[in-house]
Amino acid sequence: MAKRAELLVLVGEWKTARGSDRLPTVERRLKENHRPPEKRQNPARDVADRR
């Protein structure tokens, strides 16, 4: 509940500062991908390396 209260304070301050952008819904935020692209663990080998 403390996080919820903190979020309400932050949103209130944002609105007081004339924030007019629509805030994203929880569902929309969960659909967004903010993870960095995965790095390949094993680089692909050339065909010549396999012989």
Backbone torsions as a table, in degrees:
resi	resn	phi	psi	omega
1	MET	NA	-25.6	179.9
2	ALA	-66.0	-38.9	178.4
3	LYS	-64.6	-39.6	179.2
4	ARG	-63.4	-44.1	178.8
5	ALA	-63.3	-40.7	178.4
6	GLU	-63.6	-41.6	179.1
7	LEU	-64.6	-40.8	178.1
8	LEU	-62.1	-38.8	177.5
9	VAL	-64.9	-44.8	-179.3
10	LEU	-63.3	-42.2	178.4
11	VAL	-65.6	-40.1	177.4
12	GLY	-61.3	-43.0	177.8
13	GLU	-65.4	-38.9	179.4
14	TRP	-63.3	-43.5	178.9
15	LYS	-67.4	-37.4	178.1
16	THR	-63.1	-33.4	179.8
17	ALA	-82.8	16.8	178.3
18	ARG	67.9	33.8	174.8
19	GLY	-68.5	118.8	-175.5
20	SER	-114.2	-6.1	177.8
21	ASP	-68.6	146.6	176.4
22	ARG	-73.9	132.3	178.3
23	LEU	-78.3	141.0	-179.4
24	PRO	-70.5	150.1	177.1
25	THR	-76.8	164.1	178.5
26	VAL	-61.3	-42.1	-179.4
27	GLU	-59.9	-43.9	-179.8
28	ARG	-65.5	-41.7	180.0
29	ARG	-64.6	-36.7	-179.7
30	LEU	-69.5	-27.3	179.9
31	LYS	-77.3	-22.0	-178.6
32	GLU	-73.1	144.6	179.9
33	ASN	-107.7	113.4	-179.6
34	HIS	-109.8	11.2	-179.1
35	ARG	-81.1	144.6	176.3
36	PRO	-68.8	153.9	178.4
37	PRO	-61.3	142.1	-178.1
38	GLU	-71.2	140.7	176.8
39	LYS	-89.0	143.5	178.9
40	ARG	-70.6	133.7	179.4
41	GLN	-73.2	-43.3	-179.1
42	ASN	-121.3	115.1	179.3
43	PRO	-64.6	147.6	179.5
44	ALA	-64.1	137.6	178.7
45	ARG	-91.9	151.4	174.2
46	ASP	-73.6	156.8	178.3
47	VAL	-61.6	-35.4	-179.8
48	ALA	-63.4	-30.8	-179.6
49	ASP	-70.7	-22.6	-176.6
50	ARG	-80.9	-13.2	-176.4
51	ARG	-89.6	NA	NA
